[in-house]
Amino acid sequence: FGSSHFGSGHLVQFRSSDPGLPSTLLVSKMAVVVPRNFRLLDELEKGQKGDATSGVSWGLERGDDIMLTEWNGTIFGPLGTAFDNRIYSLSIVCGPSYPDTPPEVKFNTQINMSCADERTGKLKNAWPMLAKWKRDYTIENVLQQLRNDMSAAANRKLPQPPEGAMYS
């Protein structure tokens, strides 16, 4: 996003893969709240262009999901931890009030971490990122924080379920 001053407002440019959307808007000096679908389109575009060097990747579960609700996430286990050389699959649901409320996030691959329910893989609402959710957080932020938490002292050496085991 870029902006430049223009009279009593700002010209704001944003990226969208939809040719029907304008790429420049004139907005007043008040705060602009980016609508849900514009925000998710931006997240989708970033996920599709990502190279996974950060150890995470994400994208839509189904290409025809026009509401941009159901997502897949992948976390590559950090080196030197119990998660090393493992690939973790996650399901992410961005409900109608996202990004004002956090997405529902669930590990599909079985994992032993304090933030995930041991029976279902669903992230606990008490996990700090969900408990203190901010509108500026993204799917990438959630995945990256989970990967960071894998390296935290409380999790890095926890015994893990057999490799490839999935939640039902």
Secondary structure as the mmCIF struct_conf table of DSSP 4:
data_model
#
loop_
_struct_conf.conf_type_id
_struct_conf.id
_struct_conf.beg_label_comp_id
_struct_conf.beg_label_asym_id
_struct_conf.beg_label_seq_id
_struct_conf.end_label_comp_id
_struct_conf.end_label_asym_id
_struct_conf.end_label_seq_id
STRN STRN1 GLY A 2 PHE A 6
TURN_TY1_P TURN_TY1_P1 GLY A 7 SER A 8
STRN STRN2 GLY A 9 GLN A 13
BEND BEND1 SER A 17 SER A 17
TURN_TY1_P TURN_TY1_P2 PRO A 19 GLY A 20
BEND BEND2 LEU A 21 LEU A 21
BEND BEND3 SER A 23 SER A 23
STRN STRN3 THR A 24 SER A 28
BEND BEND4 LYS A 29 MET A 30
HELX_LH_PP_P HELX_LH_PP_P1 VAL A 33 PRO A 35
HELX_RH_AL_P HELX_RH_AL_P1 ARG A 36 LYS A 49
BEND BEND5 ALA A 52 ALA A 52
TURN_TY1_P TURN_TY1_P3 THR A 53 SER A 54
BEND BEND6 GLY A 55 GLY A 55
STRN STRN4 VAL A 56 LEU A 60
BEND BEND7 GLU A 61 ARG A 62
TURN_TY1_P TURN_TY1_P4 GLY A 63 ASP A 64
TURN_TY1_P TURN_TY1_P5 ILE A 66 MET A 67
STRN STRN5 GLU A 70 PHE A 76
HELX_LH_PP_P HELX_LH_PP_P2 GLY A 77 PRO A 78
TURN_TY1_P TURN_TY1_P6 LEU A 79 GLY A 80
BEND BEND8 THR A 81 THR A 81
TURN_TY1_P TURN_TY1_P7 ALA A 82 ASN A 85
STRN STRN6 ILE A 87 VAL A 93
TURN_TY1_P TURN_TY1_P8 PRO A 96 ASP A 100
BEND BEND9 THR A 101 THR A 101
HELX_LH_PP_P HELX_LH_PP_P3 PRO A 102 PRO A 103
STRN STRN7 GLU A 104 PHE A 107
BEND BEND10 ASN A 108 ASN A 108
STRN STRN8 THR A 109 THR A 109
TURN_TY1_P TURN_TY1_P9 SER A 114 CYS A 115
STRN STRN9 ALA A 116 ALA A 116
TURN_TY1_P TURN_TY1_P10 GLU A 118 THR A 120
STRN STRN10 LYS A 122 LEU A 123
HELX_LH_PP_P HELX_LH_PP_P4 LYS A 124 LYS A 124
TURN_TY1_P TURN_TY1_P11 ASN A 125 ALA A 126
BEND BEND11 TRP A 127 TRP A 127
HELX_RH_AL_P HELX_RH_AL_P2 PRO A 128 ALA A 131
TURN_TY1_P TURN_TY1_P12 LYS A 132 LYS A 132
TURN_TY1_P TURN_TY1_P13 ARG A 135 ASP A 136
HELX_RH_AL_P HELX_RH_AL_P3 ILE A 139 MET A 150
TURN_TY1_P TURN_TY1_P14 SER A 151 SER A 151
BEND BEND12 ALA A 152 ALA A 152
TURN_TY1_P TURN_TY1_P15 ALA A 153 LYS A 157
HELX_LH_PP_P HELX_LH_PP_P5 PRO A 161 PRO A 162
TURN_TY1_P TURN_TY1_P16 GLU A 163 GLY A 164
STRN STRN11 MET A 166 MET A 166
#
